[in-house]
Amino acid sequence: MRKRPPNVATTVKASDETAAALRQKVKEPFRPVLAVLAPTVSIGAAAFPADADTAEALFQRADEALYRAKQGGKNRVCR
């Protein structure tokens, strides 16, 4: 029995949810010995084949999305 490939829309939604959860977790402050740190994360996401049809184009779309996330004020997930 052949395994069916995942539904692209479902996979994209799941990756968006995972990225958002990671962003939330990373922004929680933590206290090393003498300081309080509150990091942020910017994530650029792209999905194959929804956003690109080659590996090179996929990385380009993800890179563009990362720069949009950073330009948008950091601590964001952009597709």
SULFENJO-V573238 format. One record per pair of residues at least 4 apart in sequence whose ideal C-beta (glycine too) atoms are under 8 Angstrom apart, sorted by the first residue. I is the first residue (numbers start at 1). J is the second residue. Records with the same first field share a line. If there is no record, write none. Layout:
I->J  J
This chain:
6->10  11
7->11
8->12  47  49  50
9->13  50
10->14
11->15  47
12->16  47  50  79
13->17
14->18
15->19  45  47
16->20  45  77  79
17->21
18->22
19->23  43  45  77
20->24  77
21->25
22->26  41  43
23->27  40  41  43  75  76  77
24->28
26->39  40  41
27->38  39  40  41  75
28->38
29->36  37  38
30->36  37
31->35  36  37
32->37
40->74  75
41->75
42->66  69  70  74  75  76  77  78
43->65  66  69  76  77  78
44->62  63  64  65  66  67  68  69  78  79
45->62  65  77  78  79
46->51  52  58  59  61  62  65  79
47->51  58  79
48->52  53  55  58
49->53
51->57  58  61  79
52->57  58  60  61
53->57
54->58
55->59
56->60
57->61
58->62
59->63
60->64
61->65
62->66
63->67
64->68
65->69  78  79
66->70  78
67->71
68->72  78
69->74  76  77  78
70->74
72->76  78
